[in-house]
Amino acid sequence: MTSSSRKASPRWLLEATCHATHDNGSAWHAQLELLCSVGFFDPSRDVWVVRIGALNADALTALNTLYEAASRYRTQISFTPVAAPPGWQAPTFEDGELAQLVAAAADQGRRLGQLPAA
């Protein structure tokens, strides 16, 4: 029996990084409650992080919550395709058209001949 020398295709996530708009009072706490309901705080980057690995009901809920935070509190949100961290148990974009789009977006800005980081 021979084993394949090809690496498994990467598992991709769409990662939203959220910069909370600083405000005093109840608006600040309401904004944080929204972000906390769909993500986690990364103190090393000082941002809230939401990871999406499949377009399912949970992803739509997270996206709607992010939209609400952006429209109501002016939370700054950006999306980046990232490789799933080791041990990630939730769904990922692995095969199909969406995974190809996420992988292509991750390659933008990479110089010709430069190897992927993940």
N, C-alpha and C positions, 0 to 999 in steps of 0.2 A: 504494500500500500504506500502510495506517495502522498506527501502533504503539499499543499499549495504554499508557495512562497509569497503569494500576494497578501498584503495586509487587508484586514477587514475594512470595508468602507467606513469613513467616519460617521458618527452619529451627531447630528446637528441640532442645536437649539437656537431659537430666536430670543436674544436677551435684550430686555428693555432696561435701560438705566434711567433712573428718575431723580432729578435734582429738585427737592422740595423747595417751594418758595417760602422764604422766611417771613413770618407774620406773627404778630402778637395776638394772643387771645384764642378764642374758640376756633377760628378759621385754621390756625396752625394745627391744633389737635385733630380737627375733622379731616384735614388733609393727610395727616399721619395715619389716622385710622383707616382711611381708604387705601393707602399704599400698603399698610400692614396686612390688610385683608387679602392681598394677592401676591405679596412678595416678602422680601427680607432686607434688612439694612446691612450693607457691607461697610464697616467702619474704615477699612483700609482705603477705600475709594470715596468715602463720604457720600454714598448714593444708595437709593433703594433699588433693588434688583428684582425683576420679574422674568422668569424663564418659561418659554413656551416651546413645547416639542411636538405638538400636533394641533391641527385645527379642529378642536372638539368643543363641547359645551364649556368646559373649564377655561379654555383659551378665549372663547368669546366673552365670558364673564370677566376675565382679566383685562382684555382689550377695552371693554366697555368701562371698566373701573378706571383704567388709565386715561381714557378719553374724558371721563367725568373730572378726574383730578386736574387734567390739563385745561379743560374749559372753565371749571369753577375756580381753581386756585392758581392757575398759570404755572403748574408744575411743568418743568422742562423734561421731555422724554425723548430718548433716542433709542433706536433699535440696531442691533448688531448681530450677525450670525456668529455663533461660537460653537466650538466642539463641546460635546457633552462631557462634563467632568467624570473622572473615574468613579464608579459606584452609582452613577445616576440611574435611578430605578423607574422614573416616569417615562412617558412616551418621548420619542425623538423623531426627527425627520431623517429617515434612513434611505428609503428607496422612492423612486417616482419623481414626478415633475417638481414638486415643492422642494424636495431635497436637492435637486440639481440647481434650482434657483438660489437656495440658501448657500450652497457650496460656491456657486459662481459669484455671489455677492461677497463671500469671504475672500475670494481671490482678487477682487478689485484692489488696485493699488500695489499689488505684488509685482515686482520687476520680473522681466522675462528671465527664466532660469533660476529664480529664487524659489527655494523649496517652501512648501506650506509650513506654518509654525506648528500646526497640530498634526 
